[in-house]
Amino acid sequence: MTNQSKQEATSNTTSNTVTPPVSPFAAFTAMGVTPEAFADFARDQAARVDQWMKDIAVYEAAVSERLKANAEQISKLAHDSMEYAAQMSAQYRKQFTDTARRVVDSIAPKA
């Protein structure tokens, strides 16, 4: 048997052997952590994340209410500003008309 045929025979026998799958917990088991302990840890972490998300929802609701209140105040302020500008414009027109009338009265001959 030649070296090439020996290598082919060896590669055929090694490729035919099936290796069992490695457990995803193998590294943890080597450190003394069992799958059950890991499952308990995972459940505990999931409960903490769930509580954390509930806490965040409370804060988000508070922020949302404050933003809505601020938007209402800004809207009211804008409305009041436009109303004030309209009043000032009306007052300016009235004063301008009164002043123009007085100027005309002061320079026009009286009959």
MONOR-V196530 format. One record per pair of residues at least 24 apart in sequence whose C-alpha atoms are under 10 Angstrom apart, sorted by sequence separation. I is the first residue (numbers start at 1). J is the second residue. D is the distance in whole Angstrom. If there is no record, write none. Layout:
i->I j->J d->D
i->I j->J d->D
This chain:
none
